[in-house]
Amino acid sequence: METLPEKQKGRLTSYQLLEEYFDAHLDMQMEDDEDKKAELEDKVENITETIIQKVENIEHVMVKKDLMKEQLKSQIKVYQDVLTSLKRKLAATDNGWKRLEELIIMLVDNVGEGSEGKTTVEKNGFRYTSYEAPGPLEIPDETEVPQEYTRIKVEVDKARLRKDILANGDTDYAKIPKVKRLKIS
């Protein structure tokens, strides 16, 4: 047997490399000819170096993944802070416009001409009219609302269910399947 060509080693997956390693190692154990045995030892050593290099590359990728994840979390926090600030600014702007609208309504009510529950002021080609219309729904006491107007939202307490299943095992209605995880230490 001969050693793997450099180009072929780079193309093999980790699984294929492990198969090659075990095959070469087994052949080396069973070989009686010292020259062929030395050749197989070189092949095993080359495959081992390639596997180690792949593992180092995996470690580099995992560290980079963690770094990218932390960077994204930091960006999310920054954007959440900006979003919170923008929401406060929007609320303040809405409150300002609401107050301005209230002032305009008060002005129209005091200065304008009224007919049929409406008061109107015309200025610079614009017509400002104040009138009464239904506003938002207000419910002072929700317990007094009839049952026909209520909805009940049912949620599964997943944290409690998970804890019970971990303690007592899977059930017909829920289970926790085993999953593969990767730990680097």
C-alpha positions in Angstrom: 0.0 0.0 0.0 1.2 3.5 -0.7 0.6 6.8 1.2 -2.3 9.0 0.2 -1.5 11.6 -2.4 -1.6 15.2 -0.9 -4.4 16.2 -3.2 -6.6 13.2 -2.4 -6.1 13.7 1.4 -7.5 17.2 1.3 -10.6 16.0 -0.4 -11.5 13.2 2.0 -14.1 13.9 4.7 -13.3 13.2 8.3 -15.3 10.0 8.1 -13.4 8.8 5.1 -10.1 9.7 6.7 -11.0 7.7 9.8 -11.9 4.7 7.6 -8.6 5.1 5.7 -6.8 5.3 9.1 -8.4 2.2 10.5 -7.9 0.2 7.2 -4.2 1.3 7.1 -3.7 0.6 10.8 -5.2 -2.9 10.4 -3.1 -3.7 7.3 0.0 -2.5 9.2 -0.8 -4.8 12.1 -1.2 -7.8 9.8 1.7 -7.1 7.5 4.8 -9.3 7.9 7.0 -7.6 5.3 9.0 -4.9 7.0 9.2 -2.6 3.9 5.5 -2.7 3.4 5.0 -2.3 7.2 7.2 0.9 7.1 5.2 2.2 4.1 1.9 1.6 6.0 3.3 3.3 9.1 4.0 6.4 6.9 0.5 6.2 5.5 -1.0 6.0 9.1 1.2 9.0 10.2 0.1 11.0 7.1 -3.5 10.3 7.8 -3.0 11.1 11.5 -1.5 14.5 10.6 -4.4 15.2 8.2 -7.0 14.3 10.9 -5.2 16.5 13.4 -5.2 19.4 10.9 -8.9 18.9 10.3 -9.6 18.9 14.1 -7.6 22.2 14.4 -9.6 23.6 11.5 -12.8 22.6 13.3 -11.6 24.2 16.5 -10.9 27.4 14.5 -14.3 27.4 13.0 -16.0 26.8 16.4 -14.1 29.7 18.0 -15.0 31.9 15.0 -18.6 30.8 15.3 -18.7 31.8 19.0 -17.0 35.1 18.2 -19.5 35.9 15.4 -22.4 34.9 17.7 -21.2 37.3 20.4 -20.7 40.1 17.9 -24.3 39.6 16.7 -25.6 39.6 20.3 -23.7 42.9 20.8 -25.2 44.4 17.7 -28.7 43.2 18.7 -28.2 45.0 22.1 -27.1 48.2 20.3 -30.0 48.1 18.0 -32.4 47.3 20.8 -31.1 50.4 22.6 -31.5 52.5 19.5 -35.0 51.0 18.9 -36.0 51.8 22.5 -34.8 55.3 22.0 -36.7 55.6 18.8 -39.9 54.3 20.4 -39.6 56.9 23.1 -39.0 59.6 20.5 -42.1 58.3 18.6 -44.2 58.4 21.7 -43.1 61.9 22.5 -43.8 63.0 19.0 -47.3 61.4 19.1 -48.0 63.1 22.4 -46.8 66.5 20.9 -49.1 66.1 17.9 -52.0 65.0 20.1 -51.6 68.1 22.2 -51.4 70.2 19.1 -54.5 68.6 17.7 -56.3 69.3 21.1 -55.2 73.0 20.9 -56.5 73.2 17.3 -59.8 71.6 18.3 -60.2 74.0 21.2 -59.4 77.0 18.8 -61.9 75.7 16.3 -64.6 75.2 19.0 -64.0 78.8 20.3 -63.6 80.7 17.1 -65.4 78.7 14.5 -69.0 78.7 13.3 -71.1 75.7 14.4 -73.9 73.8 12.8 -75.3 70.2 13.3 -72.7 69.3 16.1 -69.8 70.5 14.0 -67.7 73.6 14.3 -65.7 74.9 11.3 -63.0 77.5 10.7 -61.7 78.3 7.2 -58.2 79.8 6.9 -55.7 80.0 4.0 -57.8 77.7 1.8 -58.0 75.0 4.5 -61.2 74.0 6.4 -60.8 72.9 10.0 -63.8 71.1 11.4 -64.2 69.7 14.9 -66.9 67.0 15.6 -67.7 64.2 18.0 -67.1 60.6 16.9 -66.8 57.3 18.8 -63.4 57.0 20.6 -61.5 54.0 21.8 -63.1 51.3 23.9 -62.6 51.8 27.6 -63.3 49.0 30.1 -63.1 50.1 33.7 -63.7 46.6 35.2 -63.0 43.6 33.0 -64.7 41.2 35.5 -68.1 42.9 34.7 -67.8 42.1 30.9 -70.2 39.3 29.9 -68.7 35.9 29.1 -69.6 36.2 25.4 -67.0 39.0 24.9 -64.1 37.1 26.5 -61.5 34.8 25.1 -59.4 32.3 27.1 -55.9 31.7 25.9 -54.5 28.3 26.8 -50.7 27.8 26.9 -48.6 24.8 27.7 -46.2 25.4 30.6 -43.2 24.0 28.6 -40.6 24.6 31.4 -42.7 22.6 34.0 -43.5 19.9 31.4 -39.8 19.5 30.4 -38.8 19.2 34.1 -41.4 16.5 34.8 -40.5 14.5 31.6 -36.8 14.7 32.5 -37.6 13.4 36.0 -40.2 10.8 35.0 -39.6 9.9 31.4 -41.5 10.4 28.1 -45.3 10.4 27.9 -47.8 9.8 25.2 -48.4 13.5 24.8 -44.8 14.8 25.0 -41.2 13.6 24.8 -37.7 14.9 24.9 -35.6 13.2 22.1 -31.9 12.7 22.5 -29.9 15.1 20.3 -26.2 15.2 19.5 -24.3 18.1 20.9 -20.7 19.1 20.6 -18.6 20.1 23.5 -15.1 21.6 23.1 -13.0 21.8 26.1 
